[in-house]
Amino acid sequence: MNNKVLVICSSALFPTNSGDKIYSLDQLKTLSKKFDVVFVNVVEEEYDEDLNRNSLKELCSSIYFFKETYINQGVTALKSFASGKPSIVTRSKYLEHITSSLSEIIKKEKPMFALVDHLRSSIYLDPKNIKTYLVEHNDEVRIFEQNSKVSYNPVVKITYAILMRLLRTYRDNYYSYVEKVIFISSFDYSEDFKNAVFLKNLMIRFDHKEYKIPSSNTEVKNILFCGSMHWHPNLNGVKWFLENVYEKLGNNINVLIVGRHIPDTLRKYESDRIKMFSDVPSMEEFFLKSDIFFVPILTGGGINIKVLEALSYGIPIVITEFAVRGYDGLNFLEPTNDPDGFANRIENLLNNQDALNQLKNKELEFYKNYTENAERDFLGFLAE
């Protein structure tokens, strides 16, 4: 009996150093329990193919890697304006080759259906040719809209507005042909799409050492943020924190910023108290040595998986109102968008060991309850 499912993903999953990768890997683990997974990995970033192949071979019956190259943003925009196609299509240098190769893989492997991991992976697979499910990590149309609204440059504002419309047209058309669109965030889920479903809980289990709140006697305190800096909501959130919150904090607090692709525009903030670490193999050591995890995200889409990872440790979290979207029941974190309120929340927690321990216990309880039914719900959507 054919029990194959084809999964196409546009990120190298190892090292697993971002929320997207964490979710995609756990999704693969869940599918492998019920199906023979044919994994197609289209990767633009630099990656270690041997590491990825060896790490995935126990989960997948077949693995195919394709190296992609994205052309620069200016040329991408011009090609989009001229062709009427969205930037996720026009930026691809090897679209035709990968699409053709994928068609051959489908003929060879004969999967029952395909699962497209994120809209940006959809450009390589025509859903009219195979039963297809699309998992949406976030709504990139909304992100283009947000970028257009916040830009003060009229040319940039208009460019984002046009690219947003092109992407919306492409997205809506693609949605109309897939079996289901599975949203992992209520923030992006919309009943306007008749085949849309909402995965209330994410299928993610984090394996790591036990987190212990550092001693109150420690003079220097570490507060941590982690995330990919080529994702504009992360980059803009960190800049907001460094420009509006940081100076309100005591001199005994070190800020640790860990993530992929840290640009020079962010590196300029580095100092003895602001330390940045790029492309680390594991986040675990940073979580274990930090007193607080802060999430300064103010825009974006989807759901912040980094929040769930922090909850799994029980590390006390200070967070914006926007960053708790998609999680029901996190009001006990007392989210705030106010710079003074954000700074005060950090200082108050660091000066109250009992409050830190109480918050840790609440977070661990939330994480336990959250993850219990996620796997069952996901597989249920594919079986309907």
BELBELZI-V35255 format. One line per field, one symbol per residue. psi: psi as a letter, one per 30 degrees, with the letter a starting at -180 (. if undefined). Layout:
BEGIN
psi: ???
END
This chain:
BEGIN
psi: kkhkkkkkkgkkfkkigleeeeeeeeeeeeefffljkjkjjjkelkljeeeeeefffffkfkkkkkklkklleeeeeeeeeefgllffeffkeheeeeeeeeeeeeeefhlelkjjjkefffffkjfffkkkkkkjeljfeeeeeeeeefkfjeeeeeeeeeeeeeeeeeeeeeefflekjjkgkfefkkffjfgklkjekkikkkjllkkkklkffkekkkkkkklkffjeeeeeeeeeeeffeeffllfgkkkkjkllhjlffefffkaffjkkkkhlfkfeeeefglekkkjgkflaabkjffeeeeefegkkkklleeffkfjkggfffhkkfkeeeeeeeeeeefgjeeeeeeeeeeeeeeeeeefegeeeeefeeff.
END
